Amino acid sequence: MTSRLFPPSFTQGYAIMTPGGSIIEHTYRRTPAEAIATIATPEDPDRWRAFEEHGCTVQFVYARIFVPQFSPSKPEAEGAEP
């Protein structure tokens, strides 16, 4: 069986960044408004203002999307935890 590797894809969009430069998980979106909407929910519309006060910003970013590759592993002894 041969494994076929898929080439990575690149995309661009907007994400909410911490003051330290890290992307906040699951905020990557097509537009800045959509990225902010991941934080400011209808139940808590002022939440984005609190993030801004802590120094978070919406930044234009490039993302590399790839298909994860999983390798099966076999324990050395039967019944052993992997």
C-alpha positions as CSV (number, residue, x, y, z in Angstrom):
1,M,0.0,0.0,0.0
2,T,1.4,3.3,-1.0
3,S,0.5,6.4,0.9
4,R,-0.3,9.5,-1.1
5,L,0.8,12.8,0.5
6,F,-1.4,15.8,-0.1
7,P,0.5,19.0,-0.7
8,P,-0.2,21.7,1.9
9,S,-2.5,24.6,1.0
10,F,-2.0,28.2,1.9
11,T,-4.8,30.7,2.7
12,Q,-5.1,34.2,4.1
13,G,-7.5,35.8,6.4
14,Y,-7.8,37.5,9.8
15,A,-7.3,36.2,13.3
16,I,-7.3,37.7,16.8
17,M,-3.8,38.0,18.2
18,T,-2.7,38.2,21.8
19,P,-0.3,41.0,22.9
20,G,2.5,38.4,22.7
21,G,1.8,37.6,19.1
22,S,0.0,34.3,19.4
23,I,-3.2,33.5,17.5
24,I,-6.2,32.8,19.7
25,E,-7.5,29.4,18.7
26,H,-10.5,29.2,16.4
27,T,-10.6,32.9,15.6
28,Y,-9.2,32.6,12.0
29,R,-11.8,33.9,9.6
30,R,-12.2,35.5,6.2
31,T,-12.9,39.1,7.4
32,P,-12.0,41.1,10.6
33,A,-15.7,41.3,11.6
34,E,-16.1,37.5,11.4
35,A,-12.9,37.1,13.6
36,I,-14.3,39.5,16.2
37,A,-17.7,37.7,16.1
38,T,-15.9,34.5,17.3
39,I,-15.2,36.4,20.6
40,A,-18.1,38.9,20.9
41,T,-21.2,36.6,21.1
42,P,-24.8,37.9,21.1
43,E,-24.9,36.9,24.8
44,D,-21.8,39.0,25.6
45,P,-21.3,41.7,23.0
46,D,-18.8,43.7,25.2
47,R,-16.4,40.8,25.4
48,W,-14.4,42.1,22.4
49,R,-13.9,45.4,24.2
50,A,-12.3,43.6,27.2
51,F,-10.0,41.7,24.8
52,E,-8.9,45.0,23.2
53,E,-8.2,46.5,26.7
54,H,-5.8,43.6,27.3
55,G,-4.0,44.4,24.1
56,C,-5.5,41.9,21.6
57,T,-5.8,42.9,18.0
58,V,-7.2,41.6,14.7
59,Q,-4.3,40.9,12.3
60,F,-4.1,39.8,8.7
61,V,-2.4,36.4,8.7
62,Y,-1.4,33.6,6.3
63,A,-2.3,30.1,7.3
64,R,-0.8,26.8,6.1
65,I,-3.5,24.1,6.0
66,F,-2.4,20.5,5.8
67,V,-3.8,17.0,6.1
68,P,-2.5,15.3,9.3
69,Q,-0.7,12.0,8.7
70,F,-1.3,9.3,11.3
71,S,0.9,6.2,11.8
72,P,-0.4,3.1,13.5
73,S,1.6,1.8,16.3
74,K,1.8,-1.6,17.8
75,P,2.5,-2.2,21.5
76,E,5.6,-4.4,22.3
77,A,3.6,-6.6,24.7
78,E,0.0,-7.8,24.3
79,G,-2.3,-5.7,26.6
80,A,0.4,-3.0,27.1
81,E,-0.7,0.6,27.0
82,P,0.6,2.5,24.0
